[in-house]
Amino acid sequence: MKKTSSKVRGRDSDDMPAEYPPGFFRGGVRGKYYEEYVRSQKLVRIAPDLAKEFPNEEMVNEALRLAQQIRRLGRPWKRRKTA
């Protein structure tokens, strides 16, 4: 039985599936959507003392939703600006 080489044209055989034609992935730009991705993220850092109280994101979200409901109940109507 003949042993097959793990290298095909200088690449590992599992590097790219054979069904893609040569040159299929050429012309791509690295980091093309990076800035857009970073702008779309809504990450907030939590103080270390609060992070101990909220071990996962579900608990943080639940607490924030509760705070939002309390805030809305506190002022059921918008105040009008007086001149």
mmCIF file of the N, C-alpha and C atoms, coordinates in Angstrom:
data_MODEL
# 
_entry.id   MODEL 
# 
loop_
_atom_site.group_PDB 
_atom_site.id 
_atom_site.type_symbol 
_atom_site.label_atom_id 
_atom_site.label_alt_id 
_atom_site.label_comp_id 
_atom_site.label_asym_id 
_atom_site.label_entity_id 
_atom_site.label_seq_id 
_atom_site.pdbx_PDB_ins_code 
_atom_site.Cartn_x 
_atom_site.Cartn_y 
_atom_site.Cartn_z 
_atom_site.occupancy 
_atom_site.B_iso_or_equiv 
_atom_site.pdbx_formal_charge 
_atom_site.auth_seq_id 
_atom_site.auth_comp_id 
_atom_site.auth_asym_id 
_atom_site.auth_atom_id 
_atom_site.pdbx_PDB_model_num 
ATOM 1   N N  . MET A 1 1  ? 0.833   -1.169 0.000  1.00 0.00 ? 1  MET A N  1 
ATOM 2   C CA . MET A 1 1  ? 0.000   0.000  0.000  1.00 0.00 ? 1  MET A CA 1 
ATOM 3   C C  . MET A 1 1  ? 0.884   1.240  0.000  1.00 0.00 ? 1  MET A C  1 
ATOM 4   N N  . LYS A 1 2  ? 0.571   2.191  -0.893 1.00 0.00 ? 2  LYS A N  1 
ATOM 5   C CA . LYS A 1 2  ? 1.380   3.388  -1.022 1.00 0.00 ? 2  LYS A CA 1 
ATOM 6   C C  . LYS A 1 2  ? 0.907   4.451  -0.030 1.00 0.00 ? 2  LYS A C  1 
ATOM 7   N N  . LYS A 1 3  ? 1.873   5.026  0.657  1.00 0.00 ? 3  LYS A N  1 
ATOM 8   C CA . LYS A 1 3  ? 1.554   6.057  1.633  1.00 0.00 ? 3  LYS A CA 1 
ATOM 9   C C  . LYS A 1 3  ? 1.405   7.396  0.912  1.00 0.00 ? 3  LYS A C  1 
ATOM 10  N N  . THR A 1 4  ? 0.301   8.113  1.185  1.00 0.00 ? 4  THR A N  1 
ATOM 11  C CA . THR A 1 4  ? 0.099   9.405  0.538  1.00 0.00 ? 4  THR A CA 1 
ATOM 12  C C  . THR A 1 4  ? 0.764   10.493 1.356  1.00 0.00 ? 4  THR A C  1 
ATOM 13  N N  . SER A 1 5  ? 1.259   11.475 0.667  1.00 0.00 ? 5  SER A N  1 
ATOM 14  C CA . SER A 1 5  ? 1.942   12.580 1.316  1.00 0.00 ? 5  SER A CA 1 
ATOM 15  C C  . SER A 1 5  ? 0.929   13.517 1.976  1.00 0.00 ? 5  SER A C  1 
ATOM 16  N N  . SER A 1 6  ? 1.303   14.083 3.110  1.00 0.00 ? 6  SER A N  1 
ATOM 17  C CA . SER A 1 6  ? 0.411   15.026 3.783  1.00 0.00 ? 6  SER A CA 1 
ATOM 18  C C  . SER A 1 6  ? 0.524   16.417 3.176  1.00 0.00 ? 6  SER A C  1 
ATOM 19  N N  . LYS A 1 7  ? 1.454   16.601 2.266  1.00 0.00 ? 7  LYS A N  1 
ATOM 20  C CA . LYS A 1 7  ? 1.622   17.907 1.626  1.00 0.00 ? 7  LYS A CA 1 
ATOM 21  C C  . LYS A 1 7  ? 1.121   17.844 0.194  1.00 0.00 ? 7  LYS A C  1 
ATOM 22  N N  . VAL A 1 8  ? 0.355   18.840 -0.190 1.00 0.00 ? 8  VAL A N  1 
ATOM 23  C CA . VAL A 1 8  ? -0.118  18.957 -1.553 1.00 0.00 ? 8  VAL A CA 1 
ATOM 24  C C  . VAL A 1 8  ? 0.267   20.341 -2.038 1.00 0.00 ? 8  VAL A C  1 
ATOM 25  N N  . ARG A 1 9  ? 1.111   20.408 -3.023 1.00 0.00 ? 9  ARG A N  1 
ATOM 26  C CA . ARG A 1 9  ? 1.601   21.671 -3.562 1.00 0.00 ? 9  ARG A CA 1 
ATOM 27  C C  . ARG A 1 9  ? 2.118   22.619 -2.472 1.00 0.00 ? 9  ARG A C  1 
ATOM 28  N N  . GLY A 1 10 ? 2.857   22.096 -1.506 1.00 0.00 ? 10 GLY A N  1 
ATOM 29  C CA . GLY A 1 10 ? 3.465   22.922 -0.474 1.00 0.00 ? 10 GLY A CA 1 
ATOM 30  C C  . GLY A 1 10 ? 2.539   23.278 0.682  1.00 0.00 ? 10 GLY A C  1 
ATOM 31  N N  . ARG A 1 11 ? 1.317   22.779 0.706  1.00 0.00 ? 11 ARG A N  1 
ATOM 32  C CA . ARG A 1 11 ? 0.379   23.058 1.781  1.00 0.00 ? 11 ARG A CA 1 
ATOM 33  C C  . ARG A 1 11 ? -0.037  21.763 2.466  1.00 0.00 ? 11 ARG A C  1 
ATOM 34  N N  . ASP A 1 12 ? -0.501  21.899 3.697  1.00 0.00 ? 12 ASP A N  1 
ATOM 35  C CA . ASP A 1 12 ? -1.087  20.739 4.351  1.00 0.00 ? 12 ASP A CA 1 
ATOM 36  C C  . ASP A 1 12 ? -2.365  20.385 3.612  1.00 0.00 ? 12 ASP A C  1 
ATOM 37  N N  . SER A 1 13 ? -2.678  19.117 3.552  1.00 0.00 ? 13 SER A N  1 
ATOM 38  C CA . SER A 1 13 ? -3.848  18.686 2.790  1.00 0.00 ? 13 SER A CA 1 
ATOM 39  C C  . SER A 1 13 ? -5.159  19.197 3.400  1.00 0.00 ? 13 SER A C  1 
ATOM 40  N N  . ASP A 1 14 ? -5.179  19.488 4.719  1.00 0.00 ? 14 ASP A N  1 
ATOM 41  C CA . ASP A 1 14 ? -6.411  19.982 5.330  1.00 0.00 ? 14 ASP A CA 1 
ATOM 42  C C  . ASP A 1 14 ? -6.449  21.511 5.416  1.00 0.00 ? 14 ASP A C  1 
ATOM 43  N N  . ASP A 1 15 ? -5.504  22.179 4.766  1.00 0.00 ? 15 ASP A N  1 
ATOM 44  C CA . ASP A 1 15 ? -5.454  23.640 4.787  1.00 0.00 ? 15 ASP A CA 1 
ATOM 45  C C  . ASP A 1 15 ? -6.646  24.245 4.052  1.00 0.00 ? 15 ASP A C  1 
ATOM 46  N N  . MET A 1 16 ? -6.984  23.727 2.882  1.00 0.00 ? 16 MET A N  1 
ATOM 47  C CA . MET A 1 16 ? -8.095  24.238 2.102  1.00 0.00 ? 16 MET A CA 1 
ATOM 48  C C  . MET A 1 16 ? -8.774  23.079 1.382  1.00 0.00 ? 16 MET A C  1 
ATOM 49  N N  . PRO A 1 17 ? -10.088 22.993 1.488  1.00 0.00 ? 17 PRO A N  1 
ATOM 50  C CA . PRO A 1 17 ? -10.775 21.910 0.796  1.00 0.00 ? 17 PRO A CA 1 
ATOM 51  C C  . PRO A 1 17 ? -10.552 21.973 -0.716 1.00 0.00 ? 17 PRO A C  1 
ATOM 52  N N  . ALA A 1 18 ? -10.587 20.807 -1.355 1.00 0.00 ? 18 ALA A N  1 
ATOM 53  C CA . ALA A 1 18 ? -10.299 20.715 -2.782 1.00 0.00 ? 18 ALA A CA 1 
ATOM 54  C C  . ALA A 1 18 ? -11.400 21.302 -3.649 1.00 0.00 ? 18 ALA A C  1 
ATOM 55  N N  . GLU A 1 19 ? -12.615 21.511 -3.112 1.00 0.00 ? 19 GLU A N  1 
ATOM 56  C CA . GLU A 1 19 ? -13.703 21.987 -3.961 1.00 0.00 ? 19 GLU A CA 1 
ATOM 57  C C  . GLU A 1 19 ? -13.577 23.464 -4.349 1.00 0.00 ? 19 GLU A C  1 
ATOM 58  N N  . TYR A 1 20 ? -12.673 24.206 -3.688 1.00 0.00 ? 20 TYR A N  1 
ATOM 59  C CA . TYR A 1 20 ? -12.464 25.597 -4.067 1.00 0.00 ? 20 TYR A CA 1 
ATOM 60  C C  . TYR A 1 20 ? -11.466 25.681 -5.212 1.00 0.00 ? 20 TYR A C  1 
ATOM 61  N N  . PRO A 1 21 ? -11.790 26.420 -6.263 1.00 0.00 ? 21 PRO A N  1 
ATOM 62  C CA . PRO A 1 21 ? -10.851 26.543 -7.379 1.00 0.00 ? 21 PRO A CA 1 
ATOM 63  C C  . PRO A 1 21 ? -9.662  27.416 -6.968 1.00 0.00 ? 21 PRO A C  1 
ATOM 64  N N  . PRO A 1 22 ? -8.532  27.242 -7.652 1.00 0.00 ? 22 PRO A N  1 
ATOM 65  C CA . PRO A 1 22 ? -7.367  28.080 -7.335 1.00 0.00 ? 22 PRO A CA 1 
ATOM 66  C C  . PRO A 1 22 ? -7.709  29.558 -7.522 1.00 0.00 ? 22 PRO A C  1 
ATOM 67  N N  . GLY A 1 23 ? -7.275  30.396 -6.621 1.00 0.00 ? 23 GLY A N  1 
ATOM 68  C CA . GLY A 1 23 ? -7.519  31.826 -6.716 1.00 0.00 ? 23 GLY A CA 1 
ATOM 69  C C  . GLY A 1 23 ? -8.882  32.274 -6.226 1.00 0.00 ? 23 GLY A C  1 
ATOM 70  N N  . PHE A 1 24 ? -9.670  31.376 -5.661 1.00 0.00 ? 24 PHE A N  1 
ATOM 71  C CA . PHE A 1 24 ? -11.022 31.704 -5.220 1.00 0.00 ? 24 PHE A CA 1 
ATOM 72  C C  . PHE A 1 24 ? -11.023 32.766 -4.123 1.00 0.00 ? 24 PHE A C  1 
ATOM 73  N N  . PHE A 1 25 ? -10.050 32.714 -3.223 1.00 0.00 ? 25 PHE A N  1 
ATOM 74  C CA . PHE A 1 25 ? -10.015 33.632 -2.093 1.00 0.00 ? 25 PHE A CA 1 
ATOM 75  C C  . PHE A 1 25 ? -9.063  34.808 -2.286 1.00 0.00 ? 25 PHE A C  1 
ATOM 76  N N  . ARG A 1 26 ? -8.616  35.041 -3.459 1.00 0.00 ? 26 ARG A N  1 
ATOM 77  C CA . ARG A 1 26 ? -7.688  36.150 -3.683 1.00 0.00 ? 26 ARG A CA 1 
ATOM 78  C C  . ARG A 1 26 ? -8.436  37.472 -3.729 1.00 0.00 ? 26 ARG A C  1 
ATOM 79  N N  . GLY A 1 27 ? -7.760  38.530 -3.379 1.00 0.00 ? 27 GLY A N  1 
ATOM 80  C CA . GLY A 1 27 ? -8.349  39.856 -3.440 1.00 0.00 ? 27 GLY A CA 1 
ATOM 81  C C  . GLY A 1 27 ? -9.025  40.285 -2.149 1.00 0.00 ? 27 GLY A C  1 
ATOM 82  N N  . GLY A 1 28 ? -8.982  39.453 -1.119 1.00 0.00 ? 28 GLY A N  1 
ATOM 83  C CA . GLY A 1 28 ? -9.581  39.831 0.158  1.00 0.00 ? 28 GLY A CA 1 
ATOM 84  C C  . GLY A 1 28 ? -8.716  40.867 0.867  1.00 0.00 ? 28 GLY A C  1 
ATOM 85  N N  . VAL A 1 29 ? -9.344  41.684 1.689  1.00 0.00 ? 29 VAL A N  1 
ATOM 86  C CA . VAL A 1 29 ? -8.631  42.714 2.429  1.00 0.00 ? 29 VAL A CA 1 
ATOM 87  C C  . VAL A 1 29 ? -8.734  42.402 3.911  1.00 0.00 ? 29 VAL A C  1 
ATOM 88  N N  . ARG A 1 30 ? -7.600  42.290 4.553  1.00 0.00 ? 30 ARG A N  1 
ATOM 89  C CA . ARG A 1 30 ? -7.592  41.972 5.981  1.00 0.00 ? 30 ARG A CA 1 
ATOM 90  C C  . ARG A 1 30 ? -8.088  43.175 6.778  1.00 0.00 ? 30 ARG A C  1 
ATOM 91  N N  . GLY A 1 31 ? -9.048  42.950 7.659  1.00 0.00 ? 31 GLY A N  1 
ATOM 92  C CA . GLY A 1 31 ? -9.557  44.005 8.516  1.00 0.00 ? 31 GLY A CA 1 
ATOM 93  C C  . GLY A 1 31 ? -10.509 44.972 7.836  1.00 0.00 ? 31 GLY A C  1 
ATOM 94  N N  . LYS A 1 32 ? -11.088 44.574 6.728  1.00 0.00 ? 32 LYS A N  1 
ATOM 95  C CA . LYS A 1 32 ? -11.963 45.460 5.961  1.00 0.00 ? 32 LYS A CA 1 
ATOM 96  C C  . LYS A 1 32 ? -13.149 45.948 6.787  1.00 0.00 ? 32 LYS A C  1 
ATOM 97  N N  . TYR A 1 33 ? -13.735 45.110 7.594  1.00 0.00 ? 33 TYR A N  1 
ATOM 98  C CA . TYR A 1 33 ? -14.911 45.462 8.384  1.00 0.00 ? 33 TYR A CA 1 
ATOM 99  C C  . TYR A 1 33 ? -14.596 45.645 9.861  1.00 0.00 ? 33 TYR A C  1 
ATOM 100 N N  . TYR A 1 34 ? -13.324 45.739 10.209 1.00 0.00 ? 34 TYR A N  1 
ATOM 101 C CA . TYR A 1 34 ? -12.922 45.815 11.612 1.00 0.00 ? 34 TYR A CA 1 
ATOM 102 C C  . TYR A 1 34 ? -13.488 47.053 12.306 1.00 0.00 ? 34 TYR A C  1 
ATOM 103 N N  . GLU A 1 35 ? -13.305 48.229 11.716 1.00 0.00 ? 35 GLU A N  1 
ATOM 104 C CA . GLU A 1 35 ? -13.773 49.472 12.330 1.00 0.00 ? 35 GLU A CA 1 
ATOM 105 C C  . GLU A 1 35 ? -15.282 49.451 12.534 1.00 0.00 ? 35 GLU A C  1 
ATOM 106 N N  . GLU A 1 36 ? -16.022 48.978 11.551 1.00 0.00 ? 36 GLU A N  1 
ATOM 107 C CA . GLU A 1 36 ? -17.476 48.891 11.658 1.00 0.00 ? 36 GLU A CA 1 
ATOM 108 C C  . GLU A 1 36 ? -17.875 47.944 12.788 1.00 0.00 ? 36 GLU A C  1 
ATOM 109 N N  . TYR A 1 37 ? -17.185 46.844 12.902 1.00 0.00 ? 37 TYR A N  1 
ATOM 110 C CA . TYR A 1 37 ? -17.462 45.875 13.957 1.00 0.00 ? 37 TYR A CA 1 
ATOM 111 C C  . TYR A 1 37 ? -17.212 46.486 15.338 1.00 0.00 ? 37 TYR A C  1 
ATOM 112 N N  . VAL A 1 38 ? -16.096 47.176 15.487 1.00 0.00 ? 38 VAL A N  1 
ATOM 113 C CA . VAL A 1 38 ? -15.751 47.773 16.768 1.00 0.00 ? 38 VAL A CA 1 
ATOM 114 C C  . VAL A 1 38 ? -16.783 48.828 17.152 1.00 0.00 ? 38 VAL A C  1 
ATOM 115 N N  . ARG A 1 39 ? -17.228 49.645 16.201 1.00 0.00 ? 39 ARG A N  1 
ATOM 116 C CA . ARG A 1 39 ? -18.231 50.671 16.490 1.00 0.00 ? 39 ARG A CA 1 
ATOM 117 C C  . ARG A 1 39 ? -19.574 50.063 16.891 1.00 0.00 ? 39 ARG A C  1 
ATOM 118 N N  . SER A 1 40 ? -19.882 48.882 16.383 1.00 0.00 ? 40 SER A N  1 
ATOM 119 C CA . SER A 1 40 ? -21.183 48.276 16.656 1.00 0.00 ? 40 SER A CA 1 
ATOM 120 C C  . SER A 1 40 ? -21.244 47.601 18.021 1.00 0.00 ? 40 SER A C  1 
ATOM 121 N N  . GLN A 1 41 ? -20.119 47.432 18.675 1.00 0.00 ? 41 GLN A N  1 
ATOM 122 C CA . GLN A 1 41 ? -20.089 46.755 19.970 1.00 0.00 ? 41 GLN A CA 1 
ATOM 123 C C  . GLN A 1 41 ? -20.515 47.697 21.080 1.00 0.00 ? 41 GLN A C  1 
ATOM 124 N N  . LYS A 1 42 ? -21.273 47.204 22.018 1.00 0.00 ? 42 LYS A N  1 
ATOM 125 C CA . LYS A 1 42 ? -21.742 47.980 23.161 1.00 0.00 ? 42 LYS A CA 1 
ATOM 126 C C  . LYS A 1 42 ? -21.193 47.345 24.436 1.00 0.00 ? 42 LYS A C  1 
ATOM 127 N N  . LEU A 1 43 ? -19.911 47.460 24.640 1.00 0.00 ? 43 LEU A N  1 
ATOM 128 C CA . LEU A 1 43 ? -19.287 46.864 25.816 1.00 0.00 ? 43 LEU A CA 1 
ATOM 129 C C  . LEU A 1 43 ? -19.153 47.904 26.916 1.00 0.00 ? 43 LEU A C  1 
ATOM 130 N N  . VAL A 1 44 ? -19.434 47.491 28.131 1.00 0.00 ? 44 VAL A N  1 
ATOM 131 C CA . VAL A 1 44 ? -19.344 48.366 29.284 1.00 0.00 ? 44 VAL A CA 1 
ATOM 132 C C  . VAL A 1 44 ? -18.529 47.648 30.345 1.00 0.00 ? 44 VAL A C  1 
ATOM 133 N N  . ARG A 1 45 ? -17.586 48.347 30.934 1.00 0.00 ? 45 ARG A N  1 
ATOM 134 C CA . ARG A 1 45 ? -16.807 47.753 32.014 1.00 0.00 ? 45 ARG A CA 1 
ATOM 135 C C  . ARG A 1 45 ? -17.545 47.951 33.322 1.00 0.00 ? 45 ARG A C  1 
ATOM 136 N N  . ILE A 1 46 ? -17.570 46.917 34.113 1.00 0.00 ? 46 ILE A N  1 
ATOM 137 C CA . ILE A 1 46 ? -18.228 46.962 35.418 1.00 0.00 ? 46 ILE A CA 1 
ATOM 138 C C  . ILE A 1 46 ? -17.137 47.032 36.485 1.00 0.00 ? 46 ILE A C  1 
ATOM 139 N N  . ALA A 1 47 ? -17.366 47.851 37.477 1.00 0.00 ? 47 ALA A N  1 
ATOM 140 C CA . ALA A 1 47 ? -16.417 47.985 38.577 1.00 0.00 ? 47 ALA A CA 1 
ATOM 141 C C  . ALA A 1 47 ? -16.214 46.625 39.245 1.00 0.00 ? 47 ALA A C  1 
ATOM 142 N N  . PRO A 1 48 ? -15.002 46.361 39.721 1.00 0.00 ? 48 PRO A N  1 
ATOM 143 C CA . PRO A 1 48 ? -14.698 45.051 40.315 1.00 0.00 ? 48 PRO A CA 1 
ATOM 144 C C  . PRO A 1 48 ? -15.633 44.653 41.457 1.00 0.00 ? 48 PRO A C  1 
ATOM 145 N N  . ASP A 1 49 ? -16.049 45.632 42.281 1.00 0.00 ? 49 ASP A N  1 
ATOM 146 C CA . ASP A 1 49 ? -16.934 45.282 43.391 1.00 0.00 ? 49 ASP A CA 1 
ATOM 147 C C  . ASP A 1 49 ? -18.313 44.856 42.886 1.00 0.00 ? 49 ASP A C  1 
ATOM 148 N N  . LEU A 1 50 ? -18.775 45.431 41.788 1.00 0.00 ? 50 LEU A N  1 
ATOM 149 C CA . LEU A 1 50 ? -20.050 45.021 41.203 1.00 0.00 ? 50 LEU A CA 1 
ATOM 150 C C  . LEU A 1 50 ? -19.921 43.705 40.445 1.00 0.00 ? 50 LEU A C  1 
ATOM 151 N N  . ALA A 1 51 ? -18.775 43.474 39.846 1.00 0.00 ? 51 ALA A N  1 
ATOM 152 C CA . ALA A 1 51 ? -18.562 42.237 39.095 1.00 0.00 ? 51 ALA A CA 1 
ATOM 153 C C  . ALA A 1 51 ? -18.673 41.016 40.012 1.00 0.00 ? 51 ALA A C  1 
ATOM 154 N N  . LYS A 1 52 ? -18.333 41.189 41.287 1.00 0.00 ? 52 LYS A N  1 
ATOM 155 C CA . LYS A 1 52 ? -18.464 40.079 42.238 1.00 0.00 ? 52 LYS A CA 1 
ATOM 156 C C  . LYS A 1 52 ? -19.937 39.737 42.485 1.00 0.00 ? 52 LYS A C  1 
ATOM 157 N N  . GLU A 1 53 ? -20.802 40.743 42.422 1.00 0.00 ? 53 GLU A N  1 
ATOM 158 C CA . GLU A 1 53 ? -22.231 40.545 42.660 1.00 0.00 ? 53 GLU A CA 1 
ATOM 159 C C  . GLU A 1 53 ? -22.949 39.949 41.456 1.00 0.00 ? 53 GLU A C  1 
ATOM 160 N N  . PHE A 1 54 ? -22.418 40.178 40.253 1.00 0.00 ? 54 PHE A N  1 
ATOM 161 C CA . PHE A 1 54 ? -23.058 39.712 39.025 1.00 0.00 ? 54 PHE A CA 1 
ATOM 162 C C  . PHE A 1 54 ? -22.107 38.778 38.281 1.00 0.00 ? 54 PHE A C  1 
ATOM 163 N N  . PRO A 1 55 ? -22.209 37.475 38.521 1.00 0.00 ? 55 PRO A N  1 
ATOM 164 C CA . PRO A 1 55 ? -21.260 36.536 37.938 1.00 0.00 ? 55 PRO A CA 1 
ATOM 165 C C  . PRO A 1 55 ? -21.433 36.279 36.444 1.00 0.00 ? 55 PRO A C  1 
ATOM 166 N N  . ASN A 1 56 ? -22.598 36.659 35.870 1.00 0.00 ? 56 ASN A N  1 
ATOM 167 C CA . ASN A 1 56 ? -22.775 36.415 34.436 1.00 0.00 ? 56 ASN A CA 1 
ATOM 168 C C  . ASN A 1 56 ? -23.613 37.521 33.808 1.00 0.00 ? 56 ASN A C  1 
ATOM 169 N N  . GLU A 1 57 ? -23.654 37.554 32.493 1.00 0.00 ? 57 GLU A N  1 
ATOM 170 C CA . GLU A 1 57 ? -24.326 38.642 31.799 1.00 0.00 ? 57 GLU A CA 1 
ATOM 171 C C  . GLU A 1 57 ? -25.841 38.611 31.966 1.00 0.00 ? 57 GLU A C  1 
ATOM 172 N N  . GLU A 1 58 ? -26.421 37.442 32.186 1.00 0.00 ? 58 GLU A N  1 
ATOM 173 C CA . GLU A 1 58 ? -27.869 37.372 32.390 1.00 0.00 ? 58 GLU A CA 1 
ATOM 174 C C  . GLU A 1 58 ? -28.288 38.131 33.641 1.00 0.00 ? 58 GLU A C  1 
ATOM 175 N N  . MET A 1 59 ? -27.504 38.001 34.703 1.00 0.00 ? 59 MET A N  1 
ATOM 176 C CA . MET A 1 59 ? -27.832 38.710 35.936 1.00 0.00 ? 59 MET A CA 1 
ATOM 177 C C  . MET A 1 59 ? -27.651 40.217 35.778 1.00 0.00 ? 59 MET A C  1 
ATOM 178 N N  . VAL A 1 60 ? -26.638 40.618 35.036 1.00 0.00 ? 60 VAL A N  1 
ATOM 179 C CA . VAL A 1 60 ? -26.433 42.043 34.781 1.00 0.00 ? 60 VAL A CA 1 
ATOM 180 C C  . VAL A 1 60 ? -27.605 42.601 33.990 1.00 0.00 ? 60 VAL A C  1 
ATOM 181 N N  . ASN A 1 61 ? -28.013 41.894 32.947 1.00 0.00 ? 61 ASN A N  1 
ATOM 182 C CA . ASN A 1 61 ? -29.136 42.348 32.128 1.00 0.00 ? 61 ASN A CA 1 
ATOM 183 C C  . ASN A 1 61 ? -30.428 42.415 32.940 1.00 0.00 ? 61 ASN A C  1 
ATOM 184 N N  . GLU A 1 62 ? -30.656 41.438 33.784 1.00 0.00 ? 62 GLU A N  1 
ATOM 185 C CA . GLU A 1 62 ? -31.858 41.430 34.617 1.00 0.00 ? 62 GLU A CA 1 
ATOM 186 C C  . GLU A 1 62 ? -31.871 42.635 35.553 1.00 0.00 ? 62 GLU A C  1 
ATOM 187 N N  . ALA A 1 63 ? -30.734 42.931 36.174 1.00 0.00 ? 63 ALA A N  1 
ATOM 188 C CA . ALA A 1 63 ? -30.647 44.071 37.088 1.00 0.00 ? 63 ALA A CA 1 
ATOM 189 C C  . ALA A 1 63 ? -30.853 45.388 36.332 1.00 0.00 ? 63 ALA A C  1 
ATOM 190 N N  . LEU A 1 64 ? -30.289 45.505 35.151 1.00 0.00 ? 64 LEU A N  1 
ATOM 191 C CA . LEU A 1 64 ? -30.458 46.735 34.369 1.00 0.00 ? 64 LEU A CA 1 
ATOM 192 C C  . LEU A 1 64 ? -31.893 46.910 33.909 1.00 0.00 ? 64 LEU A C  1 
ATOM 193 N N  . ARG A 1 65 ? -32.560 45.820 33.529 1.00 0.00 ? 65 ARG A N  1 
ATOM 194 C CA . ARG A 1 65 ? -33.969 45.919 33.135 1.00 0.00 ? 65 ARG A CA 1 
ATOM 195 C C  . ARG A 1 65 ? -34.838 46.331 34.328 1.00 0.00 ? 65 ARG A C  1 
ATOM 196 N N  . LEU A 1 66 ? -34.542 45.803 35.493 1.00 0.00 ? 66 LEU A N  1 
ATOM 197 C CA . LEU A 1 66 ? -35.275 46.182 36.694 1.00 0.00 ? 66 LEU A CA 1 
ATOM 198 C C  . LEU A 1 66 ? -35.056 47.662 37.011 1.00 0.00 ? 66 LEU A C  1 
ATOM 199 N N  . ALA A 1 67 ? -33.824 48.116 36.917 1.00 0.00 ? 67 ALA A N  1 
ATOM 200 C CA . ALA A 1 67 ? -33.526 49.535 37.148 1.00 0.00 ? 67 ALA A CA 1 
ATOM 201 C C  . ALA A 1 67 ? -34.253 50.410 36.134 1.00 0.00 ? 67 ALA A C  1 
ATOM 202 N N  . GLN A 1 68 ? -34.338 49.952 34.904 1.00 0.00 ? 68 GLN A N  1 
ATOM 203 C CA . GLN A 1 68 ? -35.049 50.696 33.865 1.00 0.00 ? 68 GLN A CA 1 
ATOM 204 C C  . GLN A 1 68 ? -36.540 50.794 34.196 1.00 0.00 ? 68 GLN A C  1 
ATOM 205 N N  . GLN A 1 69 ? -37.136 49.698 34.652 1.00 0.00 ? 69 GLN A N  1 
ATOM 206 C CA . GLN A 1 69 ? -38.557 49.718 35.024 1.00 0.00 ? 69 GLN A CA 1 
ATOM 207 C C  . GLN A 1 69 ? -38.811 50.661 36.201 1.00 0.00 ? 69 GLN A C  1 
ATOM 208 N N  . ILE A 1 70 ? -37.938 50.624 37.197 1.00 0.00 ? 70 ILE A N  1 
ATOM 209 C CA . ILE A 1 70 ? -38.083 51.499 38.358 1.00 0.00 ? 70 ILE A CA 1 
ATOM 210 C C  . ILE A 1 70 ? -37.977 52.956 37.925 1.00 0.00 ? 70 ILE A C  1 
ATOM 211 N N  . ARG A 1 71 ? -37.052 53.239 37.045 1.00 0.00 ? 71 ARG A N  1 
ATOM 212 C CA . ARG A 1 71 ? -36.877 54.608 36.558 1.00 0.00 ? 71 ARG A CA 1 
ATOM 213 C C  . ARG A 1 71 ? -38.116 55.087 35.814 1.00 0.00 ? 71 ARG A C  1 
ATOM 214 N N  . ARG A 1 72 ? -38.684 54.218 34.990 1.00 0.00 ? 72 ARG A N  1 
ATOM 215 C CA . ARG A 1 72 ? -39.889 54.595 34.243 1.00 0.00 ? 72 ARG A CA 1 
ATOM 216 C C  . ARG A 1 72 ? -41.078 54.805 35.171 1.00 0.00 ? 72 ARG A C  1 
ATOM 217 N N  . LEU A 1 73 ? -41.197 54.026 36.228 1.00 0.00 ? 73 LEU A N  1 
ATOM 218 C CA . LEU A 1 73 ? -42.295 54.177 37.175 1.00 0.00 ? 73 LEU A CA 1 
ATOM 219 C C  . LEU A 1 73 ? -42.165 55.468 37.979 1.00 0.00 ? 73 LEU A C  1 
ATOM 220 N N  . GLY A 1 74 ? -40.956 55.890 38.184 1.00 0.00 ? 74 GLY A N  1 
ATOM 221 C CA . GLY A 1 74 ? -40.711 57.098 38.966 1.00 0.00 ? 74 GLY A CA 1 
ATOM 222 C C  . GLY A 1 74 ? -41.201 58.361 38.283 1.00 0.00 ? 74 GLY A C  1 
ATOM 223 N N  . ARG A 1 75 ? -41.231 58.390 36.976 1.00 0.00 ? 75 ARG A N  1 
ATOM 224 C CA . ARG A 1 75 ? -41.748 59.549 36.257 1.00 0.00 ? 75 ARG A CA 1 
ATOM 225 C C  . ARG A 1 75 ? -42.623 59.063 35.106 1.00 0.00 ? 75 ARG A C  1 
ATOM 226 N N  . PRO A 1 76 ? -43.900 58.893 35.387 1.00 0.00 ? 76 PRO A N  1 
ATOM 227 C CA . PRO A 1 76 ? -44.806 58.338 34.385 1.00 0.00 ? 76 PRO A CA 1 
ATOM 228 C C  . PRO A 1 76 ? -45.116 59.276 33.225 1.00 0.00 ? 76 PRO A C  1 
ATOM 229 N N  . TRP A 1 77 ? -44.813 60.530 33.356 1.00 0.00 ? 77 TRP A N  1 
ATOM 230 C CA . TRP A 1 77 ? -45.055 61.464 32.249 1.00 0.00 ? 77 TRP A CA 1 
ATOM 231 C C  . TRP A 1 77 ? -43.828 62.330 32.085 1.00 0.00 ? 77 TRP A C  1 
ATOM 232 N N  . LYS A 1 78 ? -43.691 62.909 30.930 1.00 0.00 ? 78 LYS A N  1 
ATOM 233 C CA . LYS A 1 78 ? -42.559 63.801 30.683 1.00 0.00 ? 78 LYS A CA 1 
ATOM 234 C C  . LYS A 1 78 ? -42.872 65.176 31.252 1.00 0.00 ? 78 LYS A C  1 
ATOM 235 N N  . ARG A 1 79 ? -41.900 65.751 31.857 1.00 0.00 ? 79 ARG A N  1 
ATOM 236 C CA . ARG A 1 79 ? -42.080 67.103 32.361 1.00 0.00 ? 79 ARG A CA 1 
ATOM 237 C C  . ARG A 1 79 ? -41.977 68.096 31.221 1.00 0.00 ? 79 ARG A C  1 
ATOM 238 N N  . ARG A 1 80 ? -42.839 69.073 31.265 1.00 0.00 ? 80 ARG A N  1 
ATOM 239 C CA . ARG A 1 80 ? -42.773 70.123 30.255 1.00 0.00 ? 80 ARG A CA 1 
ATOM 240 C C  . ARG A 1 80 ? -41.825 71.214 30.740 1.00 0.00 ? 80 ARG A C  1 
ATOM 241 N N  . LYS A 1 81 ? -41.066 71.712 29.823 1.00 0.00 ? 81 LYS A N  1 
ATOM 242 C CA . LYS A 1 81 ? -40.171 72.814 30.171 1.00 0.00 ? 81 LYS A CA 1 
ATOM 243 C C  . LYS A 1 81 ? -40.997 74.088 30.327 1.00 0.00 ? 81 LYS A C  1 
ATOM 244 N N  . THR A 1 82 ? -40.760 74.788 31.406 1.00 0.00 ? 82 THR A N  1 
ATOM 245 C CA . THR A 1 82 ? -41.477 76.045 31.607 1.00 0.00 ? 82 THR A CA 1 
ATOM 246 C C  . THR A 1 82 ? -40.563 77.194 31.206 1.00 0.00 ? 82 THR A C  1 
ATOM 247 N N  . ALA A 1 83 ? -41.158 78.186 30.630 1.00 0.00 ? 83 ALA A N  1 
ATOM 248 C CA . ALA A 1 83 ? -40.376 79.327 30.135 1.00 0.00 ? 83 ALA A CA 1 
ATOM 249 C C  . ALA A 1 83 ? -40.084 80.327 31.201 1.00 0.00 ? 83 ALA A C  1 
# 
